[in-house]
């Protein structure tokens, strides 16, 4: 117990743990819908944790209660800011998920080609060659030849 009032109850601490654990688990999924739900749950869990860190008491307005009996206004301001940030991130992930569903028919995050190459090298216990740069476009295998795309663009193909 703290001097300003009762501390966080076990139910609230368990609720923070469940929200954060579920949010992190959902963030590790490949579906953007589940990632979105994970962001929302993680944000709510962290907001509740920040609120539990503040002192409870009377409203933090000057003149309503003695200074030692008012609640801490900083966690409330931080939670308000965190709610706005979580809302913005939720809107962004929702837009990305909708665009992915619109273009490909699902919202699953696909593997990157370089990620697959790194996994293959890790399985063979090899180290990738370093890209020192300066090889020029003819000698560097990482460079993509823009000529076919430019020819298609001039012809009007949209492949």
Secondary structure, DSSP 8 states (H G I E B T S, - for coil): -BTTB----HHHHHHHHHHHHHHHHHHTSSBHHHHHHHHHHHHHHHHHHHHHTS---B-S-TTTS-GGGB--HHHHHHHHHHHHHHHHHHHHHHHHHHHHHHHHSS-B----HHHHHHHHHHHTT---------S-TTT-TTS---HHHHHHHHHT---
